[in-house]
Amino acid sequence: MTTKVTLSSKNQIVVPKEAREKLNIGPGQEMLVLVKENRIVLIPRPQDFAGRMAGLHKDVWTDVDTDGYLEEERDSWQR
């Protein structure tokens, strides 16, 4: 979806209805603003960051003994 928006005199924009509906966001929704090179990215702020991150990059850990890895890390904290 691509839609043109215009900054108001107070540097505000209106998130188009189609985008709000697709993301299920509305008044009072907190948004995260990311600046990446020459663009701005708006992301609805997750209510539960841990839940949102759970399972990401699980493919990285497929060949790793995760229990052993965690034990090593925790042991290193004792030093």
Secondary structure as UniProt FT lines:
FT   TURN            9..10
FT   HELIX           17..23
FT   TURN            27..28
FT   STRAND          31..36
FT   TURN            37..38
FT   STRAND          39..44
FT   HELIX           49..53
FT   TURN            54..57
FT   HELIX           58..61
FT   TURN            62..63
FT   HELIX           66..77
//
